[in-house]
């Protein structure tokens, strides 16, 4: 379960001068449990420097070193859904993020995009069968019926609606309406994103930011995010209000569920570790073609033993039904 406060990052280079250690230190001081970094735009990698350097992995490692979950987000257009899914899989693998967010907006309201969404989600889930995936889009689905909501949400683990109260000052009311509409479509956990940016003459107030967080907790949601790091640092009082907000300690994860699915190793050799992370000791390995039973999930890792702590990275498994 994704818990606590998070912040989106659009462009790493303009975020604290692009310094991964400084970004991670500030995220830790702000008590963020997760940071959401743009990793792709359509069929292209994102946050690549002018010299061709990938800026994402260093930031991912800096955040992980401080116990903060780095998620990657991807703006999709639906014109080349298979290629966009291939880019998503590539970027998840090469950046080391622990979760992936689909950002689909106006382009996916055009005719024919339901087919594109199905194509995208099928390819994505074939390549990332167990990886945590979230869907980020408009706060009020009723105003955007053309968007293929079902096609996207049916393959996701979280919904992350963009609850931006632009030109208004009632975040709690807008969140309440958002939740009502989303809950008619899905039972997924909802982790909403609030406004930490300005538009025209409209600026969110400190009181409104706190009210959004209060409303998130009052609705028993596990976490909340804000868009976006750079403007949040420029607007008077906004960053400090988010950073100083005392989010309650997350509840312990639920006990492991019974057998949920089976997988098959596609890598030549797959390390088995004593816990859900590469920092745990290696306790064995599996060869290509080995079938495993999945007993528990933790982020991008799956437990393959009912009685022992034996975990593998899910990217290297195909999902099988028999």
C-alpha positions in Angstrom: 0.0 0.0 0.0 1.3 3.5 -0.9 1.2 5.5 2.3 2.0 9.1 3.2 2.9 12.3 1.4 4.4 12.5 -2.0 5.6 15.2 -4.5 5.8 15.1 -8.3 8.9 16.2 -10.1 8.6 17.3 -13.8 12.1 18.4 -14.7 15.0 17.2 -12.6 17.4 19.8 -13.9 15.4 22.7 -12.5 14.7 21.0 -9.2 17.2 22.1 -6.6 19.7 22.6 -9.4 19.4 19.0 -10.4 21.3 17.8 -7.4 20.1 14.3 -6.5 21.5 14.3 -2.9 19.9 17.7 -2.2 16.5 16.7 -3.6 16.6 13.5 -1.5 17.6 15.3 1.6 14.8 17.8 1.2 12.3 15.1 0.5 13.4 13.3 3.7 13.2 16.6 5.7 9.7 17.1 4.3 8.7 13.6 5.5 7.8 12.4 2.0 7.4 8.7 1.7 7.4 8.8 -2.1 8.6 11.1 -5.0 7.1 10.8 -8.5 9.6 11.5 -11.3 8.8 12.0 -15.0 10.6 9.2 -16.8 8.9 9.2 -20.3 6.8 11.3 -22.6 5.0 9.4 -25.3 7.6 7.2 -27.0 10.6 9.2 -25.7 12.6 8.9 -22.5 12.4 12.0 -20.3 14.7 13.8 -18.0 17.6 13.2 -20.3 20.3 16.0 -20.2 21.4 17.9 -23.3 24.5 15.7 -23.3 22.4 12.6 -23.3 22.9 11.6 -19.7 19.9 10.0 -17.9 19.2 12.1 -14.8 16.7 9.6 -13.3 18.8 6.7 -11.9 21.0 8.9 -9.7 17.9 10.5 -8.1 16.2 7.1 -7.7 19.2 5.8 -5.9 19.5 8.9 -3.7 15.8 8.6 -2.7 16.1 4.8 -2.0 19.1 5.4 0.2 16.9 7.6 2.4 14.0 5.1 2.5 11.8 7.1 0.1 10.0 5.3 -2.7 10.8 6.7 -6.2 7.9 6.2 -8.7 8.1 7.0 -12.4 5.4 8.8 -14.3 4.8 8.8 -18.1 2.6 11.2 -20.1 0.9 9.0 -22.8 -0.8 10.1 -26.1 -2.2 6.9 -27.5 -1.0 7.4 -31.1 1.6 4.6 -30.8 0.3 2.7 -27.8 2.6 -0.4 -28.3 5.7 1.8 -28.6 4.6 3.8 -25.5 4.2 0.6 -23.5 7.6 -0.6 -24.7 9.1 2.7 -23.6 7.4 2.4 -20.2 8.9 -1.1 -19.7 12.3 0.1 -20.8 12.3 3.1 -18.4 11.1 1.1 -15.4 13.9 -1.4 -16.0 16.7 1.1 -16.6 15.8 3.7 -13.9 15.1 1.5 -10.9 11.8 3.1 -10.0 9.5 1.0 -7.7 6.2 2.0 -9.2 4.9 3.4 -12.5 2.2 6.0 -13.2 0.2 6.5 -16.4 -0.8 10.2 -17.0 -3.5 10.2 -19.7 -5.4 13.4 -20.4 -6.9 15.3 -23.4 -5.2 13.2 -26.2 -7.0 10.1 -24.9 -10.4 11.8 -25.3 -10.2 11.5 -29.1 -12.2 8.9 -31.1 -10.7 5.5 -31.2 -8.5 5.9 -28.1 -10.3 3.1 -26.1 -8.7 0.6 -28.5 -5.3 2.4 -28.0 -5.8 2.1 -24.2 -6.5 -1.6 -24.4 -3.4 -2.1 -26.6 -1.3 -0.1 -24.3 -2.4 -1.8 -21.1 -2.1 -5.3 -22.5 1.4 -4.7 -23.7 2.3 -2.9 -20.4 1.0 -5.8 -18.2 2.6 -8.4 -20.4 5.9 -6.7 -19.8 5.3 -5.7 -16.1 2.8 -8.3 -14.9 3.3 -7.7 -11.1 4.8 -4.2 -11.1 2.8 -1.5 -9.1 0.9 0.7 -11.7 -1.2 3.8 -11.0 -3.5 5.9 -13.2 -3.4 9.7 -13.0 -6.1 11.7 -14.8 -8.9 14.2 -14.3 -10.6 14.6 -11.0 -14.2 14.4 -12.3 -14.7 11.5 -14.8 -18.3 12.8 -15.4 -16.8 15.8 -17.3 -14.6 13.6 -19.4 -16.7 10.6 -20.5 -14.7 10.1 -23.7 -11.6 9.0 -21.7 -11.3 5.2 -21.7 -11.5 5.0 -17.9 -12.3 1.3 -17.6 -9.6 0.2 -20.0 -6.9 2.0 -18.0 -8.2 1.4 -14.4 -8.8 -2.3 -15.0 -5.1 -2.9 -15.3 -3.9 -0.6 -12.4 -3.3 -1.0 -8.7 -4.0 2.7 -7.7 -6.0 5.6 -8.9 -4.3 9.0 -8.6 -6.9 11.7 -9.6 -5.6 15.2 -10.2 -7.7 17.2 -7.7 -6.6 20.7 -8.7 -9.0 23.3 -7.4 -7.9 25.9 -10.0 -9.9 29.1 -9.9 -11.6 27.9 -6.7 -10.8 27.6 -3.0 -12.7 24.5 -1.8 -10.3 21.5 -2.0 -12.2 19.4 0.5 -15.5 19.7 -1.5 -13.7 18.9 -4.7 -12.0 15.9 -3.2 -15.3 14.7 -1.9 -16.9 14.9 -5.4 -13.9 13.3 -6.9 -14.1 10.3 -4.6 -17.8 9.9 -5.1 -17.3 9.7 -8.9 -14.2 7.4 -8.8 -15.9 5.0 -6.4 -18.6 4.4 -8.9 -16.0 3.1 -11.4 -13.4 1.3 -9.3 -12.5 -0.2 -5.9 -8.8 0.6 -6.3 -7.0 2.5 -3.5 -7.2 6.3 -4.3 -4.2 8.5 -3.7 -5.2 12.0 -4.9 -2.9 14.7 -6.1 -3.4 18.3 -4.8 -2.4 21.7 -6.2 1.0 23.2 -5.3 1.2 25.5 -8.4 -0.3 28.7 -9.7 -2.2 29.4 -12.8 -2.8 32.9 -14.1 -3.9 35.0 -11.1 -4.9 32.0 -9.1 -2.7 30.8 -6.3 -3.5 28.1 -3.7 -3.3 29.2 -0.2 -1.5 27.5 2.7 -4.9 27.1 4.4 -6.2 25.3 1.2 -3.2 23.0 1.1 -3.7 22.0 4.7 -7.5 21.5 4.1 -6.7 19.2 1.2 -4.5 17.0 3.4 -7.0 17.1 6.2 -9.7 16.0 3.8 -7.5 13.2 2.5 -7.1 11.8 6.0 -10.7 12.4 6.9 -11.7 10.2 3.9 -9.4 7.4 5.2 -7.1 7.6 2.2 -3.6 6.1 2.6 -1.7 9.0 1.0 -1.7 12.2 -1.0 0.6 13.8 -3.6 1.2 17.3 -4.9 2.0 18.8 -8.3 4.7 20.0 -8.5 8.1 20.4 -6.7 9.4 23.5 -8.5 6.4 25.8 -8.1 5.8 24.5 -4.6 9.3 25.9 -3.7 8.5 29.3 -5.3 5.1 29.9 -3.8 5.2 31.6 -0.4 4.5 29.1 2.5 3.3 26.2 0.3 6.3 24.0 0.6 6.6 24.6 4.3 2.9 23.8 4.8 3.2 20.5 3.0 6.6 19.6 4.7 5.4 20.4 8.2 2.1 18.6 7.9 2.2 15.7 10.3 1.0 12.6 8.4 0.2 9.8 10.8 2.5 6.7 10.9 1.4 4.2 8.3 -0.4 1.1 9.5 1.5 -2.2 9.1 0.9 -4.0 5.8 -1.8 -6.6 5.8 -0.8 -10.3 6.3 0.2 -12.3 3.2 -2.7 -13.4 1.1 -3.3 -16.9 -0.1 -1.8 -17.9 -3.5 -2.7 -15.3 -6.0 -0.9 -16.2 -9.3 1.9 -18.1 -10.8 4.9 -16.9 -12.8 7.6 -18.2 -15.1 11.2 -17.0 -15.1 12.3 -15.5 -18.4 15.8 -14.2 -17.5 18.7 -16.5 -18.0 19.3 -16.5 -14.2 17.2 -14.9 -11.5 18.6 -14.2 -8.1 16.5 -15.3 -5.1 16.9 -13.0 -2.1 16.0 -13.2 1.6 13.7 -10.1 1.4 11.9 -7.8 -1.0 14.9 -5.8 -2.3 18.3 -6.0 -3.9 19.9 -5.1 -0.5 18.9 -8.4 0.9 21.3 -11.4 0.8 21.1 -13.8 -2.1 19.8 -17.2 -1.1 19.7 -19.0 -4.4 18.9 -18.5 -8.1 16.4 -19.8 -10.7 17.0 -20.7 -14.3 14.9 -19.6 -17.3 11.6 -21.4 -17.6 11.3 -22.1 -13.9 7.7 -21.8 -12.7 7.0 -20.2 -9.3 4.0 -19.6 -7.1 3.4 -16.1 -5.9 2.4 -15.9 -2.2 2.9 -12.2 -1.5 3.6 -8.9 -3.2 5.8 -6.0 -2.0 6.2 -3.2 -4.4 8.0 -4.8 -7.4 9.0 -7.9 -5.5 7.2 -11.2 -5.2 7.5 -13.9 -2.5 7.8 -17.4 -3.9 7.7 -19.5 -0.8 4.9 -19.9 1.8 7.2 -20.7 4.7 10.6 -19.1 3.9 11.7 -15.5 3.0 12.5 -16.2 -0.7 11.8 -13.2 -2.9 12.5 -12.4 -6.6 12.2 -9.2 -8.7 8.9 -9.4 -10.6 10.2 -7.8 -13.8 11.9 -11.1 -14.7 8.7 -13.1 -14.5 6.0 -13.7 -17.0 2.5 -14.2 -15.6 1.1 -17.7 -16.4 -2.3 -19.2 -15.7 -1.3 -22.9 -15.3 
